[in-house]
């Protein structure tokens, strides 16, 4: 039963990693890339926006988690971060753009103060410096990093160890600020390496959010690559392929330089961290304010999407639309293809993923996981323009472009990669003693799995399936490439609409993109709820 | 200095866990508190240090030099603690663990103080080593020295010799008590093993939620 995971995940991903480098063998492609007029500016913009978003997200997430830990608010933060993660980046970007645009919710809210009757001359979304993109990325990725940090702190052994170390540091005269800076952060830093790598690569290479919010003259480099890949000119395609590799190499080099710098700064930092007891405490209010701010951005984004989807007309500076109409929603109903395709593909991705993964875990030893985990992390961290291109080239080779199996495979790969990372630790941590105890009762292996092991692992299995669904549901880059215009999914539809003028319909599709993952996460949480109340 | 507990007790969800009692620990004195596991003796120490977690709560008053500690943040109490585990920070070297506790000041003077402290516990030249490279007894000695370098006004020992083997236990016990006596730090020792207590010292027992003299 280890074979399915190997055939539908490990092998294809390895092939993708190979095929994505195909264009690097073409000298002409590199030559064309080097003379590209936007190369230097765009690459600089990508690194600057991605780097800024990553740094801001790191700061925000640390502030939120540390103050929540000190203030006893971790359970609340952990309940709130699930829905935030379930919202696809694209839907978030569309909602965010409707909040900050000149005729957006924000301007309407302050309009009475300034007596505005026409939208202000803001250059908010698509601003030339990428500020809107940075803010949106920073907010979205803060949620991801908060989730990763919570995962580290939630394990009972880790929590106990931190509580004890905290008591010791307090007895030595250290306040909460010093404890987090000198004791906790250095220990968490090593464990946060992969999440930060994933965030940085994502932020420097994001396509769907940049299409909605990013700068255009020049655009970020991922946009340059994206328009090359979408071109009907084969030379441009090859240039795009080389560009995707270049973007990855430059981002990787940047990250490597940053980590090298940090490595050498460590000695100086430890000297600073051990300069003696300090009583300063963490600004709990600031962390709470940041968390509330994050929640507000989501609430405002979802709120404005709901209003817009029912408002064909919404003149500035009205805070509410003058009349409600279901026109956009009836248009949505009239073209269900994208919704059906996305739901079916996401549902199948989640099911295929869980069957393949459990088959793997039940038949392979734990140490065999290492290769699969590494493959998953590399696949997740690499820019989607690069892995998407690799998937496209692979499917082209197999003659599966623009076919249903091809589309499904392109969605299954990222889903399984995430599910692997999330499910592995809890599944492998399942105590052997349960099996021994059950064997003593003369229970068959099947009965043990169905009646003991899987019910006990209900929580991790349910959330892995929800994540698999959400990841598949949000795929834009690979979907667009491998569908080659024959299939349309919700993200494809939403990106197309976002660049057009029909805001009401765009809002409806953005909501459609958001609601199913939220429902699935909710269902998973409900299904995995404890059967008995904790004492 | 002297530590005073007045009408001091513990409650669990509002119900009495350890009935109120009075205790004064003089400078240089080491009082032993004994009781079976789960009787709340470790929680009594947490209450004195200010790190008691709900649903546990304390009643009464804790005074240091006759000033009340109630409501004072744990890091401001200057109450040193030693546990069963050494809790040396794994990302800091032995020397850095000690520097973490030494009051701020001129760097070279602090380093000299750290090196002298290592010499005192027979670990001269160990400052660059990682805590995991030390034996259990060596780690516990570093841990003790780390608490003392923060110049605590009270010391709370929570079964600190429990994880050491028998041969080591005796020497660790006497060297710990010597160091505390030299400094005159009032000390409360919690244990379930009567041989841990210093000879001739006062011993209290928690029985059925009440503290009694032995």
Interface residues (C-beta under 8 A of the other chain):
Chain A: X164 X165 X166 X167 X168 X169 X170 X171 X172 X173 X174 X175 X176 X182 X183 X186 X187 X270 X271 X273 X274 X275 X276 X277 X278 X279 X281
Chain B: X46 X49 X50 X51 X73 X74 X75 X76 X77 X78 X79 X80 X81 X83 X85 X87 X89 X90 X91 X92 X96 X99 X100 X101 X102 X103 X104 X105 X107 X110 X146 X147 X150 X152
